[in-house]
Amino acid sequence: MHWRCSHHISAAASNCHSTGNPLNILAFNALLPRRLVCESGASHRVGNLAEELLDGRKHRAGPAKLHRCAFVVSDPGVRNAGLTEGVVASIEASGMRCVVYDAVSSDPAEHEVMAGAQVALASSADCVVGVGGGSALDVAKMVSLLASEANEQRLEHMYGVDKVVGQRLPLLLMPTTAGTGSEATQIAILTTS
């Protein structure tokens, strides 16, 4: 784990007051193994962040064809509260197609993951965006694995510590709750039958 020097935080904190941030939210970036962005209005940057991920994928994978489709995983409550609207608008403003899958329940079951993966595959998703609490973020993690053409591993073979061997689609996670920390972990919790 790599943490930046505290003088970056001090500069960001003094900047919060001068930019008119009404909630006095401290903007910061952390690398936990990738990147954690915390700032007011971040949902309006999801399209640009997805583009950055896809550009990185294109450079690593070579001339692989991108379909320019973001697959958003959420739940009905988050969608009905309007919390996916800014995300979808940002993705579409970046020129990407957006497909929303909101059939995620609390303590999601395997069938919800498999249904989401099937929709993501049928949509030719290039990246997955999870928006919601821990359940939606956990489903997004699993969908990003199961919908990747680079992964041939079946869901039932992924259960356990260090069992996932395939590559996933680029993944963005946007928590709407403060509690599970799913956006910062490499695990997903699912209900099995």
N, C-alpha and C positions, 0 to 999 in steps of 0.2 A: 504494500500500500504506500502511496506517495502523497504527501501533503505539502502544499506550498507554504512559503514563509508568511508569517503573520502580517508583514507590511503590506501585502496585497489585500488582505482583509481590511486593514485600517484604511487604505485608499478607497476601497469599495464602500466602506461604512460612511466615510465623509462624503462620498459622491451621492449616497442615498438622500441625504438632506438637501443637497444642492440641486438635484434633478426633480424635485417636487414629488417624490414618491409618497403618496398619501398614507400608505400603510407602514412606512419606514421598514420595508422588507430589505434585508441585506442580500444583495445579489452576489452570487458566488458560483464558481465552477469547481468541481472536485473530480479527480480521476480515481475510480473505485472498481474495478479494473479498467473501465472505459471512461465514461464522462457522466457527471451529474450536473445538470443545469437547474438552478433555483433562482427565479426572478419573476417579478410581476409581469403578467402578460405573455408568459412563455408559450402558452397554447397558440398564440398567433404567429409563432415562429416555427411550428412543427413542420410545415412544408419545406422551409429552408433547411432545417435539421435533417429531414428525410433525404433531401437532395444531397447534402454533405455525405450521408451514409452511403447513398447509391453511387456517388462519385468515387468514394473510397473502394467500394466493392468492384466497380468497373475497372479501376486501376489494378486491383489485386487479382481479379479473375480474368483479365484480358478482355477480348471483344465479345463477351457474353451479351446476348440480346436482353435489354431491359424493356419491360412492358409498361413501365411508369405507372404502377398501381400500388397504392398504399392500402393495406387491410387494417381497419380500425376495429379493435376488440373492446367492447364495453358491456354494460348491463342496462336493462330497461330503466332503472331509476336514474342513473347518470345521464342517459340519453334524454329522458323526459324532463330532467332538470335543465336541459340545454347546455350541459357541459361538454358535449361533443361538437357543438355547432362551430365554435372558433377553430377547433382542430380540423374539421372537414373543410371549412372555408380556406384555411391556410394551405392545406394540401392541394385543393383545387386551384388556388391562386398561383401555386408554384408550377401549374401545368400538368399535374399528375391526376389520374383517376383515383377515386376513393370509394371503397366498399366498406360499409359498416356492418359488423356482426355484433348484435347486442343480446344474444340468447345465453347470457352467462348468469348463473344464480350464485347465491352464497354457497360456499363449500362445493364448488363445481364438480360435476361428475365426468367420468371419462367420455361419455357420449357427447357432452357439450364441446369438449376439446376436439373430438373426431369430426363432429359436424362443422365446427369452425375451420378445421384444416381442409375439409373437403371444399368449403366455399372459397377459402383462400386459394387453393389449387385451381379451382374452376375460374377464378378471377385473374389468374396469372399474377398474383401479388409479388411484388419485388421487395417489400418491406412490411413489417407489422408494427402497428402503433397500439399500445394498450392504454386505455383511459378509464380510470376508476379506482376501486379499492383493490385489496390484495387478490380477490378472486378473479377479477378481470385481468389483472396484470399476470397472474399465474397462468391463466388460459392463453394469454398472448404469448408468453414464453414458450409454451408447448406447441402452439400453432406455428410459431416461427421455426420450430424444429421440424414438425411433421409436414409443413408445406414447402420445405426446401427441397429442390431437386437434388441437392448434394447429400441428402440424408436418406438412407434406406432402412434405418432402424425403426422398428415398430414400437408403439407406445408401451406395450407391456414389457418390453425389454429395457425401458428407460428407468424403471422404478429402482431406487436405491442410490447410495452415494457413489459418485463418479461413474455412473453407468452410461451416460449419454456420450456417444462417440461421433455422431454426425455433426455437420455444420448446419447452422440456422440461417434464416433470412435476417437481414439487418433489422434491429429491434429498437423501438423507442417506447419508454414506459413513462406515463404521466399519472402519478397518484393524485386522487381527489380526496384522499383521507390521510390523516397522520396517525399511523398506527402499525401497519404490518411491516413496512420496510421492504416490501416485495421488489421495489424498484432497484434495490441495492444488493439483492441476493441472487445466487445462481440456482436456487431451488424453486420448485412449484409444488403446491399441495393440492391434491385432487382426491375426490371421493371415489373409491372403487366399489364395484358390486360384489 
